[in-house]
Amino acid sequence: MSSLEIRKINKFYGANQALFDVSLSIGKGEFVTLLGPSGSGKTTLLKILAGFEHVSDGEITLGGRNITELKPETRNFGLVFQGYALFPHMSVRDNIAYPLKVRRKSRDEIDQRVKDMLDLVQLTRFIDRRPNELSGGQQQRVALARALVFKPEVLLLDEPMSALDKKLRVDLQEELRQIHHTLGTTFINVTHDQEEAMHMSDRIAVMDHGRIEQFDSAFNLYRNPKTRFVADFIGKSNIFNGEMVRDAVGRALDFRGEGLEVPLGLTDRAQGKVELMLRPEDLTIATEPAGAGRISLPATVVSSTYSGDRALYLLKLASGREISAYGAARAGIHADGAQVYVAFAPSDVTLIG
Amino acid sequence: MSRVIYWASLTLAFVFLVAPLLIVLPLAFNDSSFLTYPMDGFTFRWFGVFFTAPPWLDSLYNSFKVALGTTLIAVLVGGLAAMGTMLAGKWGQRLLSALFGSPIVIPSVVMGVAMAYAFGRMGLGSGYLSLVMAHTILAAPLVFLSVMTSLKGLDPELDRAAASMGASRWFRFHTVTLPLAMPGFATGALFAFITSFDEVVVALFLASPQSQTLPIVLFSSLRDRLEPTIVVVALLLSIVSFLFILALNHLQKRSAAAR
């Protein structure tokens, strides 16, 4: 198996540009997710990778071989469609056997490989059923088996779990990860669900309006977002607009903005505008101000959302600005209107970009 | 109140459509050579006349031959036309659909006159071949429409899925598209057959004395030989049509279940 290089792909639909200089370098066996809202271009990119759309500009190479102009029939990529696209007039066995029949494999080899794939997706006893006799989750697993049975170099998944309920999705995410681990095939998944992306992927390409905002591991995307879009899109965040200003001594830089002053003592940044991010879990809520070394902000509880293990609070600061923060819920929750202190350490903040 | 109206209108429609048949059809069993009521007795002998007397039997055979020939060619022509039209763009499809469907709009008499003249000029004259060709022109649009409906109902993702698995266009066609469009072909074939079998106007223009079809003999018998055998034919044709509708119904249910 070889690495997949996507170089400077531009795609126009008439006068409309859908992809702007999209470049990605995907290693062999990686699990990559294209993550973004609708209209971000992620599905367009996937269609281009599958060969169902032409690029307006740019190229795709697999192990050094240029595959940009190849038709879908010759790319040898597995594809799991959003609606599964199982052949309704064929049994599960014949659906999975189809790509092998196309490749004129022997009867014995087909039987063996179909059986192996059904074992892998745990649907062995459904071998002679028809697609319309299966549940959504089962259909998805058959579609997966069919797309993997011919041992493709790359598996493309187009929002395969969007039609399933939450519990099923979580179970299937885990199954998909296991299958990826077992087979070692390169997986490229498209989704708008950031939790799904974070659970399954080695790296995530966050897309917005046809551009790649950041291509990184889930951890780096979460803790070191390069753009405001990424910070907003992944997880919850509180973002403050401000600027870096010289401290009292005149050497290091602090952050000031929206009523917030955070001594950061940075020397390796430029002065000027910047955005500061605090994740809800970076903050603590208490009825007393926190100790030295931490910044405490007086706040009023606006509302809270109880989730059993913790509560997410919406709080209003003295400046009128609203932020969200997690609080422990074991001993109960703060009432609406309560006066509390929200605290964090200067080292907990993240500067975006 | 709406239930009363429902049942009343249903009954009235039924009576309006079926009553004439119910009044006439029993005469097929009349034990006299006159089509009058009250009936003289009950007999099956007119059925015997139908199945043995030459003009009836030969015309039945001719009708089958013509209908079969028509069905084969119409399915081929109409089916291919539909498949080709599916490959065209939006405006191309509209244009082609109008073109391929146009023969339905033309009155049968106009068709009959035009074809008799055209075939005469070409040296084909009347007979089996010209009749089949004429009927095919009438029936192919029906096959076209039926197959188009079936093809349009297919999920385009199925073809893309098959392509992603390496299947060539031809392989995809005969393993995925054709099997799933079969109900459309079957329905079209049924329509083509029944259209040809029942057709009388164009057949009158184009049939030679040797290739007279059943509707033609029926038509001329009304003038020359008014006997219960005519009603036997009507009864049999009604039964055949009824069976066809049952078959169509069954096909539609099956294609709906496959979705």
Interface residues (C-beta under 8 A of the other chain):
Chain A: A50 G51 F52 K71 P72 E73 T74 R75 N76 F77 G78 L79 F81 G83 A85 F87 P88 H89 Y98 P99 V102 R103 R146 A147 F150
Chain B: D155 E157 L158 R160 A161 A162 A163 S164 M165 G166 A167 S168 F171 T175 V176 P179 L180 A258 R259
